[in-house]
Amino acid sequence: MTFQLRSFRPVLFFAVIAMSVFALSFASQPAEDHAADSELTLLMRQMYYDTASMKTAVKKRQKPVPAIQHKHLLTAVATEGKQTKSPAYQAMGQAYLKALEELLNASPKDAKDRYKKLIDSCMSCHTAFCPGPKMRIEKLY
Ligand code: HEC
């Protein structure tokens, strides 16, 4: 019996270490608080999916039709409230909306190129204001 317990001890020891590491890795992650997601964050998520479905349409040589109003990006409240009021943000927002309009008015021949320019304009604003999601946005190319 004594012998059995002793041989079991290292296993127990490692199990406790493994469980602590596991618990700590959870504790160190920032708590996700969806209630705190800003209006702009929620809009951006919708824009992401809307753009992905426009990509599918362009690929199938169908007319891309947005399902949401992208122009709200000019007025939606951001996590950092003042951000969207800056002239630089507004200019990039306008450039994005213009790129979207050009995609919607593009001939089927030009649509692929216009679509790429639309994603370029997501990327420019993100380079300036919010680099975090850039890797995700790159997947839309
Ligand atoms: C004019 C600037 C601007 C343009 C254009 C723009 N974004 Fe954003 N985006 C932001 C800002 C600022 C945030 C951060 C929002 C906040 O924290 O309130 C953001 C956040 C995001 C997020 C993170 C959402 C989350 O879950 O946290 C994604 C994804 C995103 N944008 C995708 C896109 C895509 C896709 C496009 C183009 C179709 C785009 N963005 C165009 C400024 C822009």
Residues whose N, C-alpha, C, O or C-beta is under 5 A from the ligand:
A	BS01	HEC	S38 L40 T41 M44 R45 M47 Y48 T51 V77 A78 T79 E80 Y89 M92 G93 Y96 S121 C122 C125 F129 C130 P133 I137
